Amino acid sequence: MVLQTLNMLKNEIPLQEESFVIPEDAKAGLVLVDINNGFCTVGAGNLAPTEPNRQICQMIEESKKLAELFCDNKWPVLAFLDSHHPGKLEHPYPPHCIAGTDESNLVPALRWIETKPNVTIRRKDCYDGFIGSIQEDGSNIFVDWVKSNKIQVLLVVGMCTDICVLDFVCSTLSAKNRGFLEPLEDVVVYSPGCATFDFPVSLARNTIDHLPHPQVLMHHVGLYMAKERGAKIAREVSFNTSKNL
Ligand SMILES: [Zn+2]
């Protein structure tokens, strides 16, 4: 049924994905969205997968490859980590990624980036990393990071395609269109580096609180909506002939 619906969606809202080539003279930045244990590591919490999940495993693998490439070249990386104060709920989701617990940390495959000088870690207590980058004095860590690194091409990967990745991409494109993010030109969502969670309607029927969330459908919709806002959706990303993914 889900596959039939996916085929229907792909007919009705087809998504053209591209091979994006980052020009050799362009400055690229990588944003890792919420690759937290609490969303990605089996059994790690209320919103973690209960069994190994192919889309999430691929997202971690592809994000790790990109992080290695960026760190090897000392290019800028910004990692958002969902991190909530205990007792402060994020409706409609159950408690997750509580600050100070391992749920709010990077997955083991990416933990090593924390000590790299080219990596900025930003813990946030809301869906949208752009909003979550606002500090008490009104400055924005993400905006400052784009400007100080003179980033022209932003690559975005992580969890969840249709929630925190999408919200961040939408806000970033709105800010770019208003001229707040110069010299940023392109926001590229690398689709194999994104994933979302699976909560089929058959399970959701038994609860009143949780919306159904079929993984493959919502992943497609998330990418489609990012493209609607002006993001480029890339199946492949290449930097130059020697540094392809
Ligand atoms: Zn959260």
Boltz pocket constraint, residues with backbone or C-beta under 6 A from the ligand:
constraints:
  - pocket:
      binder: B
      contacts: [[A, 82], [A, 83], [A, 84], [A, 90], [A, 96], [A, 97], [A, 124], [A, 125], [A, 126], [A, 127]]
      max_distance: 6.0
